[in-house]
Amino acid sequence: MGFTQETAEVIALKALAWLAGNDDLLPAFLGSTGASEGDLKARAADPVFLGAVLDFLMMDDAWVVSFCDANALPYDQIMPARAALPGGQEVSWT
């Protein structure tokens, strides 16, 4: 199932809210992206930043499962949502 960018942004915003409420993962996200806590709100409407949120989430299957369980989403929805955001297209190495 393909996603519109708008649908993907909604999922990514949910992921951002989930991360912001996760005291264990939030520092790891901020450290890996170079974002500050102030950037979370300021860049929440930036599709590129939202793509970074989903990239981070997909780094660990346990994070995907936890996020999806908390938001009643099927586990296979994160990758196509990421693909619908800027920079999420599959890379062809040939």
PDB file of N, CA, C and O in Angstrom, chain B, residues numbered from 101:
ATOM      1  N   MET B 101       0.839  -1.183   0.000  1.00  0.00           N
ATOM      2  CA  MET B 101       0.000   0.000   0.000  1.00  0.00           C
ATOM      3  C   MET B 101       0.877   1.237   0.000  1.00  0.00           C
ATOM      4  O   MET B 101       1.749   1.382   0.857  1.00  0.00           O
ATOM      5  N   GLY B 102       0.655   2.131  -0.955  1.00  0.00           N
ATOM      6  CA  GLY B 102       1.398   3.367  -0.997  1.00  0.00           C
ATOM      7  C   GLY B 102       0.770   4.409  -0.081  1.00  0.00           C
ATOM      8  O   GLY B 102      -0.436   4.392   0.168  1.00  0.00           O
ATOM      9  N   PHE B 103       1.575   5.280   0.397  1.00  0.00           N
ATOM     10  CA  PHE B 103       1.096   6.339   1.276  1.00  0.00           C
ATOM     11  C   PHE B 103       1.210   7.674   0.570  1.00  0.00           C
ATOM     12  O   PHE B 103       2.118   7.882  -0.234  1.00  0.00           O
ATOM     13  N   THR B 104       0.292   8.577   0.867  1.00  0.00           N
ATOM     14  CA  THR B 104       0.479   9.958   0.455  1.00  0.00           C
ATOM     15  C   THR B 104       1.464  10.579   1.443  1.00  0.00           C
ATOM     16  O   THR B 104       1.664  10.057   2.540  1.00  0.00           O
ATOM     17  N   GLN B 105       2.063  11.672   1.057  1.00  0.00           N
ATOM     18  CA  GLN B 105       2.979  12.337   1.972  1.00  0.00           C
ATOM     19  C   GLN B 105       2.234  12.779   3.229  1.00  0.00           C
ATOM     20  O   GLN B 105       2.779  12.717   4.331  1.00  0.00           O
ATOM     21  N   GLU B 106       1.006  13.217   3.068  1.00  0.00           N
ATOM     22  CA  GLU B 106       0.219  13.671   4.223  1.00  0.00           C
ATOM     23  C   GLU B 106      -0.007  12.536   5.224  1.00  0.00           C
ATOM     24  O   GLU B 106       0.146  12.730   6.430  1.00  0.00           O
ATOM     25  N   THR B 107      -0.369  11.361   4.727  1.00  0.00           N
ATOM     26  CA  THR B 107      -0.580  10.207   5.607  1.00  0.00           C
ATOM     27  C   THR B 107       0.723   9.824   6.296  1.00  0.00           C
ATOM     28  O   THR B 107       0.735   9.510   7.486  1.00  0.00           O
ATOM     29  N   ALA B 108       1.814   9.852   5.545  1.00  0.00           N
ATOM     30  CA  ALA B 108       3.119   9.523   6.112  1.00  0.00           C
ATOM     31  C   ALA B 108       3.509  10.526   7.196  1.00  0.00           C
ATOM     32  O   ALA B 108       4.081  10.151   8.220  1.00  0.00           O
ATOM     33  N   GLU B 109       3.197  11.796   6.967  1.00  0.00           N
ATOM     34  CA  GLU B 109       3.515  12.817   7.959  1.00  0.00           C
ATOM     35  C   GLU B 109       2.734  12.598   9.247  1.00  0.00           C
ATOM     36  O   GLU B 109       3.265  12.826  10.335  1.00  0.00           O
ATOM     37  N   VAL B 110       1.495  12.163   9.143  1.00  0.00           N
ATOM     38  CA  VAL B 110       0.691  11.880  10.341  1.00  0.00           C
ATOM     39  C   VAL B 110       1.340  10.754  11.151  1.00  0.00           C
ATOM     40  O   VAL B 110       1.452  10.850  12.373  1.00  0.00           O
ATOM     41  N   ILE B 111       1.761   9.701  10.476  1.00  0.00           N
ATOM     42  CA  ILE B 111       2.423   8.589  11.176  1.00  0.00           C
ATOM     43  C   ILE B 111       3.726   9.074  11.809  1.00  0.00           C
ATOM     44  O   ILE B 111       4.029   8.736  12.953  1.00  0.00           O
ATOM     45  N   ALA B 112       4.492   9.865  11.065  1.00  0.00           N
ATOM     46  CA  ALA B 112       5.760  10.374  11.597  1.00  0.00           C
ATOM     47  C   ALA B 112       5.535  11.313  12.781  1.00  0.00           C
ATOM     48  O   ALA B 112       6.321  11.308  13.728  1.00  0.00           O
ATOM     49  N   LEU B 113       4.482  12.109  12.739  1.00  0.00           N
ATOM     50  CA  LEU B 113       4.168  12.974  13.884  1.00  0.00           C
ATOM     51  C   LEU B 113       3.803  12.146  15.112  1.00  0.00           C
ATOM     52  O   LEU B 113       4.170  12.497  16.234  1.00  0.00           O
ATOM     53  N   LYS B 114       3.091  11.064  14.902  1.00  0.00           N
ATOM     54  CA  LYS B 114       2.789  10.160  16.015  1.00  0.00           C
ATOM     55  C   LYS B 114       4.070   9.563  16.563  1.00  0.00           C
ATOM     56  O   LYS B 114       4.225   9.422  17.776  1.00  0.00           O
ATOM     57  N   ALA B 115       4.996   9.210  15.669  1.00  0.00           N
ATOM     58  CA  ALA B 115       6.282   8.664  16.105  1.00  0.00           C
ATOM     59  C   ALA B 115       7.076   9.713  16.875  1.00  0.00           C
ATOM     60  O   ALA B 115       7.720   9.394  17.875  1.00  0.00           O
ATOM     61  N   LEU B 116       7.035  10.957  16.416  1.00  0.00           N
ATOM     62  CA  LEU B 116       7.729  12.031  17.120  1.00  0.00           C
ATOM     63  C   LEU B 116       7.153  12.220  18.516  1.00  0.00           C
ATOM     64  O   LEU B 116       7.901  12.379  19.480  1.00  0.00           O
ATOM     65  N   ALA B 117       5.842  12.205  18.629  1.00  0.00           N
ATOM     66  CA  ALA B 117       5.202  12.342  19.948  1.00  0.00           C
ATOM     67  C   ALA B 117       5.572  11.164  20.843  1.00  0.00           C
ATOM     68  O   ALA B 117       5.819  11.333  22.037  1.00  0.00           O
ATOM     69  N   TRP B 118       5.607   9.966  20.254  1.00  0.00           N
ATOM     70  CA  TRP B 118       5.985   8.778  21.020  1.00  0.00           C
ATOM     71  C   TRP B 118       7.420   8.899  21.518  1.00  0.00           C
ATOM     72  O   TRP B 118       7.709   8.593  22.675  1.00  0.00           O
ATOM     73  N   LEU B 119       8.317   9.345  20.642  1.00  0.00           N
ATOM     74  CA  LEU B 119       9.712   9.532  21.048  1.00  0.00           C
ATOM     75  C   LEU B 119       9.842  10.595  22.132  1.00  0.00           C
ATOM     76  O   LEU B 119      10.585  10.417  23.097  1.00  0.00           O
ATOM     77  N   ALA B 120       9.121  11.697  21.971  1.00  0.00           N
ATOM     78  CA  ALA B 120       9.209  12.793  22.940  1.00  0.00           C
ATOM     79  C   ALA B 120       8.758  12.342  24.324  1.00  0.00           C
ATOM     80  O   ALA B 120       9.215  12.877  25.335  1.00  0.00           O
ATOM     81  N   GLY B 121       7.867  11.365  24.371  1.00  0.00           N
ATOM     82  CA  GLY B 121       7.392  10.852  25.645  1.00  0.00           C
ATOM     83  C   GLY B 121       8.194   9.680  26.173  1.00  0.00           C
ATOM     84  O   GLY B 121       7.860   9.125  27.219  1.00  0.00           O
ATOM     85  N   ASN B 122       9.241   9.294  25.471  1.00  0.00           N
ATOM     86  CA  ASN B 122      10.049   8.144  25.862  1.00  0.00           C
ATOM     87  C   ASN B 122      11.385   8.640  26.418  1.00  0.00           C
ATOM     88  O   ASN B 122      12.287   9.007  25.666  1.00  0.00           O
ATOM     89  N   ASP B 123      11.492   8.644  27.743  1.00  0.00           N
ATOM     90  CA  ASP B 123      12.682   9.190  28.400  1.00  0.00           C
ATOM     91  C   ASP B 123      13.952   8.420  28.076  1.00  0.00           C
ATOM     92  O   ASP B 123      15.048   8.972  28.172  1.00  0.00           O
ATOM     93  N   ASP B 124      13.822   7.148  27.690  1.00  0.00           N
ATOM     94  CA  ASP B 124      15.005   6.357  27.360  1.00  0.00           C
ATOM     95  C   ASP B 124      15.488   6.615  25.938  1.00  0.00           C
ATOM     96  O   ASP B 124      16.693   6.703  25.699  1.00  0.00           O
ATOM     97  N   LEU B 125      14.562   6.737  24.995  1.00  0.00           N
ATOM     98  CA  LEU B 125      14.939   6.887  23.591  1.00  0.00           C
ATOM     99  C   LEU B 125      15.150   8.323  23.141  1.00  0.00           C
ATOM    100  O   LEU B 125      15.931   8.569  22.221  1.00  0.00           O
ATOM    101  N   LEU B 126      14.477   9.267  23.762  1.00  0.00           N
ATOM    102  CA  LEU B 126      14.589  10.657  23.316  1.00  0.00           C
ATOM    103  C   LEU B 126      16.037  11.140  23.276  1.00  0.00           C
ATOM    104  O   LEU B 126      16.439  11.739  22.278  1.00  0.00           O
ATOM    105  N   PRO B 127      16.842  10.907  24.323  1.00  0.00           N
ATOM    106  CA  PRO B 127      18.240  11.363  24.247  1.00  0.00           C
ATOM    107  C   PRO B 127      19.011  10.700  23.101  1.00  0.00           C
ATOM    108  O   PRO B 127      19.861  11.338  22.479  1.00  0.00           O
ATOM    109  N   ALA B 128      18.725   9.442  22.821  1.00  0.00           N
ATOM    110  CA  ALA B 128      19.398   8.760  21.708  1.00  0.00           C
ATOM    111  C   ALA B 128      18.990   9.386  20.378  1.00  0.00           C
ATOM    112  O   ALA B 128      19.827   9.565  19.493  1.00  0.00           O
ATOM    113  N   PHE B 129      17.712   9.718  20.233  1.00  0.00           N
ATOM    114  CA  PHE B 129      17.245  10.364  19.009  1.00  0.00           C
ATOM    115  C   PHE B 129      17.898  11.729  18.844  1.00  0.00           C
ATOM    116  O   PHE B 129      18.390  12.061  17.765  1.00  0.00           O
ATOM    117  N   LEU B 130      17.903  12.514  19.904  1.00  0.00           N
ATOM    118  CA  LEU B 130      18.506  13.848  19.828  1.00  0.00           C
ATOM    119  C   LEU B 130      19.988  13.748  19.499  1.00  0.00           C
ATOM    120  O   LEU B 130      20.501  14.521  18.690  1.00  0.00           O
ATOM    121  N   GLY B 131      20.669  12.809  20.116  1.00  0.00           N
ATOM    122  CA  GLY B 131      22.095  12.634  19.850  1.00  0.00           C
ATOM    123  C   GLY B 131      22.376  12.174  18.439  1.00  0.00           C
ATOM    124  O   GLY B 131      23.340  12.628  17.822  1.00  0.00           O
ATOM    125  N   SER B 132      21.560  11.289  17.918  1.00  0.00           N
ATOM    126  CA  SER B 132      21.824  10.753  16.579  1.00  0.00           C
ATOM    127  C   SER B 132      21.451  11.735  15.466  1.00  0.00           C
ATOM    128  O   SER B 132      22.020  11.681  14.376  1.00  0.00           O
ATOM    129  N   THR B 133      20.505  12.622  15.735  1.00  0.00           N
ATOM    130  CA  THR B 133      20.084  13.569  14.705  1.00  0.00           C
ATOM    131  C   THR B 133      20.735  14.940  14.863  1.00  0.00           C
ATOM    132  O   THR B 133      20.742  15.735  13.922  1.00  0.00           O
ATOM    133  N   GLY B 134      21.275  15.220  16.030  1.00  0.00           N
ATOM    134  CA  GLY B 134      21.831  16.543  16.286  1.00  0.00           C
ATOM    135  C   GLY B 134      20.761  17.573  16.606  1.00  0.00           C
ATOM    136  O   GLY B 134      21.048  18.766  16.708  1.00  0.00           O
ATOM    137  N   ALA B 135      19.535  17.113  16.763  1.00  0.00           N
ATOM    138  CA  ALA B 135      18.426  18.016  17.083  1.00  0.00           C
ATOM    139  C   ALA B 135      18.437  18.342  18.574  1.00  0.00           C
ATOM    140  O   ALA B 135      18.978  17.592  19.387  1.00  0.00           O
ATOM    141  N   SER B 136      17.835  19.465  18.912  1.00  0.00           N
ATOM    142  CA  SER B 136      17.645  19.834  20.314  1.00  0.00           C
ATOM    143  C   SER B 136      16.176  19.595  20.664  1.00  0.00           C
ATOM    144  O   SER B 136      15.349  19.361  19.783  1.00  0.00           O
ATOM    145  N   GLU B 137      15.868  19.654  21.936  1.00  0.00           N
ATOM    146  CA  GLU B 137      14.469  19.498  22.337  1.00  0.00           C
ATOM    147  C   GLU B 137      13.605  20.594  21.708  1.00  0.00           C
ATOM    148  O   GLU B 137      12.452  20.343  21.358  1.00  0.00           O
ATOM    149  N   GLY B 138      14.143  21.786  21.565  1.00  0.00           N
ATOM    150  CA  GLY B 138      13.418  22.872  20.925  1.00  0.00           C
ATOM    151  C   GLY B 138      13.122  22.599  19.453  1.00  0.00           C
ATOM    152  O   GLY B 138      12.114  23.057  18.916  1.00  0.00           O
ATOM    153  N   ASP B 139      14.015  21.848  18.810  1.00  0.00           N
ATOM    154  CA  ASP B 139      13.807  21.499  17.403  1.00  0.00           C
ATOM    155  C   ASP B 139      12.599  20.585  17.209  1.00  0.00           C
ATOM    156  O   ASP B 139      11.990  20.586  16.139  1.00  0.00           O
ATOM    157  N   LEU B 140      12.251  19.815  18.218  1.00  0.00           N
ATOM    158  CA  LEU B 140      11.143  18.866  18.071  1.00  0.00           C
ATOM    159  C   LEU B 140       9.869  19.579  17.657  1.00  0.00           C
ATOM    160  O   LEU B 140       9.184  19.147  16.730  1.00  0.00           O
ATOM    161  N   LYS B 141       9.550  20.661  18.336  1.00  0.00           N
ATOM    162  CA  LYS B 141       8.342  21.421  18.004  1.00  0.00           C
ATOM    163  C   LYS B 141       8.558  22.279  16.759  1.00  0.00           C
ATOM    164  O   LYS B 141       7.686  22.364  15.894  1.00  0.00           O
ATOM    165  N   ALA B 142       9.719  22.910  16.680  1.00  0.00           N
ATOM    166  CA  ALA B 142       9.981  23.825  15.576  1.00  0.00           C
ATOM    167  C   ALA B 142      10.044  23.115  14.227  1.00  0.00           C
ATOM    168  O   ALA B 142       9.691  23.702  13.204  1.00  0.00           O
ATOM    169  N   ARG B 143      10.485  21.874  14.213  1.00  0.00           N
ATOM    170  CA  ARG B 143      10.658  21.164  12.946  1.00  0.00           C
ATOM    171  C   ARG B 143       9.608  20.087  12.714  1.00  0.00           C
ATOM    172  O   ARG B 143       9.729  19.297  11.778  1.00  0.00           O
ATOM    173  N   ALA B 144       8.591  20.048  13.544  1.00  0.00           N
ATOM    174  CA  ALA B 144       7.556  19.013  13.422  1.00  0.00           C
ATOM    175  C   ALA B 144       6.804  19.083  12.099  1.00  0.00           C
ATOM    176  O   ALA B 144       6.225  18.082  11.678  1.00  0.00           O
ATOM    177  N   ALA B 145       6.795  20.214  11.443  1.00  0.00           N
ATOM    178  CA  ALA B 145       6.105  20.341  10.157  1.00  0.00           C
ATOM    179  C   ALA B 145       7.040  20.124   8.968  1.00  0.00           C
ATOM    180  O   ALA B 145       6.615  20.222   7.817  1.00  0.00           O
ATOM    181  N   ASP B 146       8.304  19.832   9.242  1.00  0.00           N
ATOM    182  CA  ASP B 146       9.307  19.640   8.192  1.00  0.00           C
ATOM    183  C   ASP B 146       9.321  18.172   7.758  1.00  0.00           C
ATOM    184  O   ASP B 146       9.720  17.311   8.542  1.00  0.00           O
ATOM    185  N   PRO B 147       8.897  17.870   6.531  1.00  0.00           N
ATOM    186  CA  PRO B 147       8.854  16.478   6.075  1.00  0.00           C
ATOM    187  C   PRO B 147      10.211  15.782   6.104  1.00  0.00           C
ATOM    188  O   PRO B 147      10.280  14.570   6.311  1.00  0.00           O
ATOM    189  N   VAL B 148      11.289  16.534   5.901  1.00  0.00           N
ATOM    190  CA  VAL B 148      12.628  15.937   5.949  1.00  0.00           C
ATOM    191  C   VAL B 148      12.946  15.505   7.383  1.00  0.00           C
ATOM    192  O   VAL B 148      13.480  14.418   7.602  1.00  0.00           O
ATOM    193  N   PHE B 149      12.620  16.349   8.348  1.00  0.00           N
ATOM    194  CA  PHE B 149      12.834  16.001   9.762  1.00  0.00           C
ATOM    195  C   PHE B 149      11.969  14.806  10.154  1.00  0.00           C
ATOM    196  O   PHE B 149      12.423  13.917  10.875  1.00  0.00           O
ATOM    197  N   LEU B 150      10.735  14.784   9.683  1.00  0.00           N
ATOM    198  CA  LEU B 150       9.853  13.655   9.986  1.00  0.00           C
ATOM    199  C   LEU B 150      10.397  12.364   9.383  1.00  0.00           C
ATOM    200  O   LEU B 150      10.231  11.289   9.959  1.00  0.00           O
ATOM    201  N   GLY B 151      11.039  12.466   8.238  1.00  0.00           N
ATOM    202  CA  GLY B 151      11.705  11.296   7.667  1.00  0.00           C
ATOM    203  C   GLY B 151      12.816  10.793   8.578  1.00  0.00           C
ATOM    204  O   GLY B 151      13.003   9.587   8.732  1.00  0.00           O
ATOM    205  N   ALA B 152      13.555  11.730   9.186  1.00  0.00           N
ATOM    206  CA  ALA B 152      14.615  11.354  10.124  1.00  0.00           C
ATOM    207  C   ALA B 152      14.034  10.655  11.347  1.00  0.00           C
ATOM    208  O   ALA B 152      14.653   9.747  11.903  1.00  0.00           O
ATOM    209  N   VAL B 153      12.852  11.076  11.761  1.00  0.00           N
ATOM    210  CA  VAL B 153      12.179  10.421  12.890  1.00  0.00           C
ATOM    211  C   VAL B 153      11.911   8.952  12.546  1.00  0.00           C
ATOM    212  O   VAL B 153      12.200   8.060  13.343  1.00  0.00           O
ATOM    213  N   LEU B 154      11.363   8.712  11.366  1.00  0.00           N
ATOM    214  CA  LEU B 154      11.066   7.328  10.973  1.00  0.00           C
ATOM    215  C   LEU B 154      12.340   6.537  10.712  1.00  0.00           C
ATOM    216  O   LEU B 154      12.392   5.344  11.008  1.00  0.00           O
ATOM    217  N   ASP B 155      13.367   7.180  10.164  1.00  0.00           N
ATOM    218  CA  ASP B 155      14.658   6.496   9.993  1.00  0.00           C
ATOM    219  C   ASP B 155      15.175   6.004  11.340  1.00  0.00           C
ATOM    220  O   ASP B 155      15.620   4.864  11.474  1.00  0.00           O
ATOM    221  N   PHE B 156      15.107   6.883  12.327  1.00  0.00           N
ATOM    222  CA  PHE B 156      15.576   6.499  13.665  1.00  0.00           C
ATOM    223  C   PHE B 156      14.739   5.352  14.217  1.00  0.00           C
ATOM    224  O   PHE B 156      15.283   4.379  14.738  1.00  0.00           O
ATOM    225  N   LEU B 157      13.451   5.460  14.108  1.00  0.00           N
ATOM    226  CA  LEU B 157      12.560   4.431  14.626  1.00  0.00           C
ATOM    227  C   LEU B 157      12.876   3.066  14.020  1.00  0.00           C
ATOM    228  O   LEU B 157      12.856   2.050  14.715  1.00  0.00           O
ATOM    229  N   MET B 158      13.166   3.053  12.725  1.00  0.00           N
ATOM    230  CA  MET B 158      13.410   1.786  12.030  1.00  0.00           C
ATOM    231  C   MET B 158      14.779   1.187  12.324  1.00  0.00           C
ATOM    232  O   MET B 158      15.108   0.121  11.803  1.00  0.00           O
ATOM    233  N   MET B 159      15.572   1.847  13.140  1.00  0.00           N
ATOM    234  CA  MET B 159      16.879   1.307  13.496  1.00  0.00           C
ATOM    235  C   MET B 159      16.766   0.073  14.394  1.00  0.00           C
ATOM    236  O   MET B 159      17.715  -0.705  14.497  1.00  0.00           O
ATOM    237  N   ASP B 160      15.628  -0.108  15.034  1.00  0.00           N
ATOM    238  CA  ASP B 160      15.473  -1.233  15.963  1.00  0.00           C
ATOM    239  C   ASP B 160      14.057  -1.777  15.863  1.00  0.00           C
ATOM    240  O   ASP B 160      13.088  -1.043  16.058  1.00  0.00           O
ATOM    241  N   ASP B 161      13.941  -3.056  15.560  1.00  0.00           N
ATOM    242  CA  ASP B 161      12.617  -3.675  15.432  1.00  0.00           C
ATOM    243  C   ASP B 161      11.795  -3.538  16.709  1.00  0.00           C
ATOM    244  O   ASP B 161      10.574  -3.390  16.647  1.00  0.00           O
ATOM    245  N   ALA B 162      12.450  -3.584  17.858  1.00  0.00           N
ATOM    246  CA  ALA B 162      11.723  -3.461  19.123  1.00  0.00           C
ATOM    247  C   ALA B 162      11.073  -2.087  19.246  1.00  0.00           C
ATOM    248  O   ALA B 162       9.986  -1.963  19.810  1.00  0.00           O
ATOM    249  N   TRP B 163      11.732  -1.061  18.723  1.00  0.00           N
ATOM    250  CA  TRP B 163      11.164   0.288  18.753  1.00  0.00           C
ATOM    251  C   TRP B 163       9.946   0.365  17.847  1.00  0.00           C
ATOM    252  O   TRP B 163       8.933   0.968  18.200  1.00  0.00           O
ATOM    253  N   VAL B 164      10.055  -0.252  16.671  1.00  0.00           N
ATOM    254  CA  VAL B 164       8.922  -0.267  15.739  1.00  0.00           C
ATOM    255  C   VAL B 164       7.735  -0.956  16.388  1.00  0.00           C
ATOM    256  O   VAL B 164       6.616  -0.446  16.348  1.00  0.00           O
ATOM    257  N   VAL B 165       7.977  -2.111  16.982  1.00  0.00           N
ATOM    258  CA  VAL B 165       6.903  -2.867  17.626  1.00  0.00           C
ATOM    259  C   VAL B 165       6.275  -2.051  18.750  1.00  0.00           C
ATOM    260  O   VAL B 165       5.051  -1.977  18.853  1.00  0.00           O
ATOM    261  N   SER B 166       7.098  -1.445  19.585  1.00  0.00           N
ATOM    262  CA  SER B 166       6.587  -0.670  20.718  1.00  0.00           C
ATOM    263  C   SER B 166       5.764   0.527  20.234  1.00  0.00           C
ATOM    264  O   SER B 166       4.678   0.789  20.752  1.00  0.00           O
ATOM    265  N   PHE B 167       6.287   1.248  19.241  1.00  0.00           N
ATOM    266  CA  PHE B 167       5.557   2.392  18.695  1.00  0.00           C
ATOM    267  C   PHE B 167       4.244   1.948  18.072  1.00  0.00           C
ATOM    268  O   PHE B 167       3.193   2.527  18.349  1.00  0.00           O
ATOM    269  N   CYS B 168       4.299   0.927  17.236  1.00  0.00           N
ATOM    270  CA  CYS B 168       3.085   0.467  16.551  1.00  0.00           C
ATOM    271  C   CYS B 168       2.052  -0.047  17.544  1.00  0.00           C
ATOM    272  O   CYS B 168       0.860   0.224  17.392  1.00  0.00           O
ATOM    273  N   ASP B 169       2.491  -0.778  18.548  1.00  0.00           N
ATOM    274  CA  ASP B 169       1.561  -1.263  19.573  1.00  0.00           C
ATOM    275  C   ASP B 169       0.900  -0.097  20.303  1.00  0.00           C
ATOM    276  O   ASP B 169      -0.298  -0.132  20.583  1.00  0.00           O
ATOM    277  N   ALA B 170       1.679   0.926  20.608  1.00  0.00           N
ATOM    278  CA  ALA B 170       1.143   2.083  21.331  1.00  0.00           C
ATOM    279  C   ALA B 170       0.172   2.895  20.481  1.00  0.00           C
ATOM    280  O   ALA B 170      -0.660   3.629  21.015  1.00  0.00           O
ATOM    281  N   ASN B 171       0.275   2.764  19.154  1.00  0.00           N
ATOM    282  CA  ASN B 171      -0.564   3.565  18.259  1.00  0.00           C
ATOM    283  C   ASN B 171      -1.510   2.733  17.409  1.00  0.00           C
ATOM    284  O   ASN B 171      -2.105   3.238  16.457  1.00  0.00           O
ATOM    285  N   ALA B 172      -1.647   1.464  17.752  1.00  0.00           N
ATOM    286  CA  ALA B 172      -2.557   0.552  17.038  1.00  0.00           C
ATOM    287  C   ALA B 172      -2.316   0.566  15.529  1.00  0.00           C
ATOM    288  O   ALA B 172      -3.254   0.618  14.734  1.00  0.00           O
ATOM    289  N   LEU B 173      -1.038   0.517  15.155  1.00  0.00           N
ATOM    290  CA  LEU B 173      -0.657   0.472  13.747  1.00  0.00           C
ATOM    291  C   LEU B 173      -0.062  -0.890  13.413  1.00  0.00           C
ATOM    292  O   LEU B 173       0.627  -1.480  14.245  1.00  0.00           O
ATOM    293  N   PRO B 174      -0.312  -1.394  12.223  1.00  0.00           N
ATOM    294  CA  PRO B 174       0.369  -2.621  11.801  1.00  0.00           C
ATOM    295  C   PRO B 174       1.875  -2.355  11.678  1.00  0.00           C
ATOM    296  O   PRO B 174       2.293  -1.266  11.287  1.00  0.00           O
ATOM    297  N   TYR B 175       2.669  -3.353  12.014  1.00  0.00           N
ATOM    298  CA  TYR B 175       4.123  -3.181  12.011  1.00  0.00           C
ATOM    299  C   TYR B 175       4.677  -2.844  10.630  1.00  0.00           C
ATOM    300  O   TYR B 175       5.724  -2.205  10.524  1.00  0.00           O
ATOM    301  N   ASP B 176       3.997  -3.260   9.589  1.00  0.00           N
ATOM    302  CA  ASP B 176       4.522  -3.050   8.240  1.00  0.00           C
ATOM    303  C   ASP B 176       4.159  -1.687   7.651  1.00  0.00           C
ATOM    304  O   ASP B 176       4.329  -1.483   6.449  1.00  0.00           O
ATOM    305  N   GLN B 177       3.676  -0.774   8.443  1.00  0.00           N
ATOM    306  CA  GLN B 177       3.278   0.541   7.942  1.00  0.00           C
ATOM    307  C   GLN B 177       4.386   1.590   8.006  1.00  0.00           C
ATOM    308  O   GLN B 177       4.291   2.631   7.356  1.00  0.00           O
ATOM    309  N   ILE B 178       5.431   1.325   8.778  1.00  0.00           N
ATOM    310  CA  ILE B 178       6.469   2.339   8.979  1.00  0.00           C
ATOM    311  C   ILE B 178       7.326   2.518   7.726  1.00  0.00           C
ATOM    312  O   ILE B 178       7.595   3.648   7.316  1.00  0.00           O
ATOM    313  N   MET B 179       7.747   1.430   7.126  1.00  0.00           N
ATOM    314  CA  MET B 179       8.616   1.542   5.948  1.00  0.00           C
ATOM    315  C   MET B 179       7.933   2.237   4.769  1.00  0.00           C
ATOM    316  O   MET B 179       8.546   3.118   4.167  1.00  0.00           O
ATOM    317  N   PRO B 180       6.693   1.886   4.411  1.00  0.00           N
ATOM    318  CA  PRO B 180       6.071   2.617   3.309  1.00  0.00           C
ATOM    319  C   PRO B 180       5.781   4.083   3.660  1.00  0.00           C
ATOM    320  O   PRO B 180       5.785   4.946   2.782  1.00  0.00           O
ATOM    321  N   ALA B 181       5.533   4.359   4.935  1.00  0.00           N
ATOM    322  CA  ALA B 181       5.359   5.753   5.339  1.00  0.00           C
ATOM    323  C   ALA B 181       6.673   6.510   5.126  1.00  0.00           C
ATOM    324  O   ALA B 181       6.677   7.639   4.637  1.00  0.00           O
ATOM    325  N   ARG B 182       7.771   5.881   5.495  1.00  0.00           N
ATOM    326  CA  ARG B 182       9.082   6.520   5.295  1.00  0.00           C
ATOM    327  C   ARG B 182       9.344   6.760   3.818  1.00  0.00           C
ATOM    328  O   ARG B 182       9.886   7.800   3.445  1.00  0.00           O
ATOM    329  N   ALA B 183       8.971   5.819   2.984  1.00  0.00           N
ATOM    330  CA  ALA B 183       9.202   5.941   1.542  1.00  0.00           C
ATOM    331  C   ALA B 183       8.427   7.109   0.939  1.00  0.00           C
ATOM    332  O   ALA B 183       8.820   7.643  -0.099  1.00  0.00           O
ATOM    333  N   ALA B 184       7.335   7.508   1.577  1.00  0.00           N
ATOM    334  CA  ALA B 184       6.505   8.596   1.059  1.00  0.00           C
ATOM    335  C   ALA B 184       7.031   9.975   1.441  1.00  0.00           C
ATOM    336  O   ALA B 184       6.533  10.990   0.953  1.00  0.00           O
ATOM    337  N   LEU B 185       8.030  10.012   2.306  1.00  0.00           N
ATOM    338  CA  LEU B 185       8.611  11.290   2.732  1.00  0.00           C
ATOM    339  C   LEU B 185       9.896  11.569   1.957  1.00  0.00           C
ATOM    340  O   LEU B 185      10.516  10.639   1.442  1.00  0.00           O
ATOM    341  N   PRO B 186      10.305  12.834   1.868  1.00  0.00           N
ATOM    342  CA  PRO B 186      11.522  13.167   1.127  1.00  0.00           C
ATOM    343  C   PRO B 186      12.726  12.357   1.613  1.00  0.00           C
ATOM    344  O   PRO B 186      12.958  12.217   2.814  1.00  0.00           O
ATOM    345  N   GLY B 187      13.481  11.830   0.654  1.00  0.00           N
ATOM    346  CA  GLY B 187      14.665  11.053   0.977  1.00  0.00           C
ATOM    347  C   GLY B 187      14.387   9.594   1.267  1.00  0.00           C
ATOM    348  O   GLY B 187      15.316   8.837   1.549  1.00  0.00           O
ATOM    349  N   GLY B 188      13.139   9.182   1.204  1.00  0.00           N
ATOM    350  CA  GLY B 188      12.785   7.822   1.561  1.00  0.00           C
ATOM    351  C   GLY B 188      12.707   6.855   0.392  1.00  0.00           C
ATOM    352  O   GLY B 188      12.382   5.682   0.575  1.00  0.00           O
ATOM    353  N   GLN B 189      13.001   7.334  -0.794  1.00  0.00           N
ATOM    354  CA  GLN B 189      12.932   6.463  -1.952  1.00  0.00           C
ATOM    355  C   GLN B 189      14.043   5.417  -1.871  1.00  0.00           C
ATOM    356  O   GLN B 189      15.138   5.678  -1.373  1.00  0.00           O
ATOM    357  N   GLU B 190      13.726   4.232  -2.373  1.00  0.00           N
ATOM    358  CA  GLU B 190      14.735   3.172  -2.373  1.00  0.00           C
ATOM    359  C   GLU B 190      15.874   3.563  -3.291  1.00  0.00           C
ATOM    360  O   GLU B 190      15.671   4.119  -4.371  1.00  0.00           O
ATOM    361  N   VAL B 191      17.078   3.258  -2.835  1.00  0.00           N
ATOM    362  CA  VAL B 191      18.268   3.554  -3.615  1.00  0.00           C
ATOM    363  C   VAL B 191      18.546   2.380  -4.549  1.00  0.00           C
ATOM    364  O   VAL B 191      18.542   1.223  -4.128  1.00  0.00           O
ATOM    365  N   SER B 192      18.781   2.686  -5.796  1.00  0.00           N
ATOM    366  CA  SER B 192      19.173   1.663  -6.761  1.00  0.00           C
ATOM    367  C   SER B 192      20.674   1.763  -6.962  1.00  0.00           C
ATOM    368  O   SER B 192      21.183   2.804  -7.376  1.00  0.00           O
ATOM    369  N   TRP B 193      21.377   0.690  -6.670  1.00  0.00           N
ATOM    370  CA  TRP B 193      22.837   0.701  -6.765  1.00  0.00           C
ATOM    371  C   TRP B 193      23.313   0.230  -8.126  1.00  0.00           C
ATOM    372  O   TRP B 193      24.518   0.091  -8.338  1.00  0.00           O
ATOM    373  N   THR B 194      22.393  -0.023  -9.060  1.00  0.00           N
ATOM    374  CA  THR B 194      22.809  -0.489 -10.389  1.00  0.00           C
ATOM    375  C   THR B 194      22.624   0.578 -11.420  1.00  0.00           C
ATOM    376  O   THR B 194      22.922   0.361 -12.595  1.00  0.00           O
TER     377      THR B 194
END
